[in-house]
């Protein structure tokens, strides 16, 4: 999935969730997705690469950052609770370091050494967006939650 398709996919998914609003508090180039006033996703360009920030469970974030070159600590966010998905699925997209993003192109990722060979796909991206939304909803007061974060979207967490 190319970076623009990944952002489009995430957008199409997120706007279907209950109580989602899109704002542009940092300018038109930053789309901030909120549920009941709390951010769960942001789209932007990072050094020319379409990217998004998503909220994540810290343990999941660590595993995902190790497994996927496209997933890095959250850009301008709390690095423990947010990840940046940049250059999703692109062979020359963002790698585990800022230098790969700056080069932004061919040869930025050496598939033999830099990554485990995993490529971010639509199913994983769907799960990341859903998880981000549900993590934020779970922190809302129960009376303000538009959905049950434990079961929404087919999740079955305890």
Protein Blocks (a to p, Z undefined) as FASTA:
>chain_A
ZZklmmmmmmmmmmmpghiacddfkojklccddeehiafbdcddeehiacddddddfklm
mmmmmmpmkbccdehiafklpccdehehiaklccfbfklmmnopghkacfklmpgoiacd
fklmmmmmmmmmmmmmmmpcfklpmbdfklgghiacZZ
